[in-house]
Every structure is written in structure tokens, then in C-alpha cells.
Amino acid sequence: MIEGFKLKIKRKTIRLASNQYLINLYNNVSTKSSPYIIIIVYHRIGPKTDEWSFPSLNPHVFETQMIYLKKYFQIISMDEYINLGVQLMSKYNSSRFAIITFDDGYRDSYKNAFPILRSHGIPATIFLTTGFIGSGQLFWWDIIRYMVWNTKIKCFKNDIKSYNLSLNLEKTHLIAQLEYMLKCIPESKKNKIICDLIDYFNVELPNDLGKELILSWDEVKEMNENGIDFGSHTVSHPILSNISITDAIYEINQSKRDIEQKIGMPVNSFSYPNGQPLDFNPSIIKLVKKSGYKCALTTKQKSVSLEEEKFELPRLSSGLDLETLRLVSSELYQDASYILNLKDKWCDSFCCNI
């Protein structure tokens, strides 16, 4: 009963908070003295050309999102946020700011996002997984996706269930299950399982697939010369809390050195792979600070406050349409979500005591 009540309230909140008139009205009457800041995270920008690849945002939708953000926010770079802080409002005469970021280093950020960003004069930061840039290697999740989608094996069984791989929906469910499982285990064990899966599915990966999907250093340099900043996303994209401190030091330090050597500019920001609360810890945060970064980004879904710990900055997912971005980026929705979260905690506490 309580869960049904909370779900009903949340649905009503989403409907209200996605109304542009109410969003604008709420912004106009807001009495907050500090800036409202959001950081948006993207991964892939491009038309859907195959069934197996990581979900991609259509370039036209991406452009409508950029036009929307430029209309209602002052879009700034990560370095401006780092360097200006509370001085943002006085410099721009604005109280609403957005920062555009990309994780991993997919090549479609160069082919599809970069021309749109440049045409609208929008800065952005791309967090590179440096071991893959220009190497021709594929991220492990792309290998899993490609193999599951192209294998000739008709059935896959594990401890959870059996998957009929002649059905696309079953392939999608298996991919989701494997990705979730592989994110939760130590890196050494994960790599062995991936090798076993490669042998099991018996699929030959195209030789040029990695170069087709991942940025080259020449493309990185070209974007850097035209308003795009770069941050670190480690060397090999491990979950940092799943590896040794020695390996974490290498991943954090070497990726910074790689980028700085290639573009000849300091790297100030870091993005935790996967970015959820269990994917890093106080020891990892300490290493990131010690390595000379000025901030680090997570994938916690909320807006940024100026009091926010600079090494646990939250980011919002863009969604796959303008409506989703308009909703999650609104101050009304963020405030309502905060209130509802407190209400949920109160309801849960109340239920535990009756």
C-alpha cells in the first residue's frame, strides 16, 4: 500500500516536472542564492546501424538537446567550473549552468557530436580510456555484445536461466546479465571469464572494428585544438574498487600522463569507470587527489551544489530524447526528487516502526 502510494506520487511529480511552463515558472520564483549546476554524461552519439552495439543517441536528438541546454543554461567547460566556482554567476550574469561530458572515447563523439558542438559554440569534456585510443582494441562490453549477437550457438545456460539465442530479446537479456555480472567481480577473474566466453561463443571479431569504434590520437588532437577538453577515464577501464592499490595508482596516473603527452596540456579532471558509489572508495579518492587532478566525476544522478565534494561530482544521464533531458535537467524535478527521497526515507522509517 505504501509502495503504491509512493509510486503514484512519483508519477505525478514526473508529469508536473516535465512541463516546460512549470519549469520556467519555478526558475523565475526560485530564491536560491547559489548557481544551479548540472553535468550531463553521454557515451555514444550516432544513428543505430546494428543491433549489438552500446546504446547510441541519435545525432538529431543530440542537437535538439544542445539547443535546449543553450537556450536555458549557460554552458561552460569543466575547467571553468573548477577555476571559477562561486564566481560563475558574476562572470556570466546567469544562475543556471550546464557542463557537457562524454565517457570512454568512442569515435562517434568525433564524427557526430563534435561537428554539432562546434557549430553551436558549445564546450565539452571527453574522458578518455587511454589504452584503447588508437590501439584497435575493443572495450570488453563491446566484445561481449558482438559475440552474443553474432554467435551461431543457439542456447546459453548459466546458474540463473537458459537463454534461447535464436531470439533477439533473449540475446538482449543475456547481454544485460553478463555485463552486470562482470562489473561485480575482481578484474583478474573478469578477464578470465571473458576469455572463456570468447572461446565458447567462437566468433571472430573484425580486425578493423576497434579502429572504427574508438578515437585515434589525431582525432583527439584536432578536437582539442577546437574547443574540446579531455579528462582521464583510466587506462583500461577497470572498476577501481575491484583492483589492487598498486594497479589503481597505475590506472589513475598513467592515463593522465598519456593524455598530457599527446595534447601538451594539463589534465585536470577524472571520471570513475562506471561511477556508482561502490565503484570507488576513500582510498581511490585519495589517489585521484594525490595524482594532481582537481576534480573527479561519478554517475550519481543529481545536480551539483557548490558545497559538493569536488572528487565526487554527480552527473545526469541525458536519456534518448529531448523530453527526458528536459525532465532530469530541471531544477523543479531535482528539488522534487530530493523531497520525495526524504519522504521515502520517512515512509520506510514509519513502516519499520508500526
ABEGO torsion letter per residue (X at the ends): XAAAAAAAAAAAAAAAAABAAAAAAAAAABABABBBBBBBBBABBEBBABAABBBBBBAAAAAAAAAAAAAABBBBBAAAAAAAEAAAAAAAGBABBBBBBBBGGBAAAAAAAAAAAAAAGBBBBBBBBAAABGAGBBBAAAAAAAAAAABABABBBBAABBBBAABAAAAAAAAAAAAAAAAABBAAAAAAAAAAAAAAAGBBBBAAAAAAABBBAAAAAAAAAAGBBBBBAEAAGBBAAABBAAAAAAAAAAAAAAAAAAAGBBBABBBBBGGBAAABBAAAAAAAAAAGBABBBBABBBBBBAABBAAABBBBBAEABAAAAAAAABAAAAAAAAAAAAAAAAAAAAAAAX
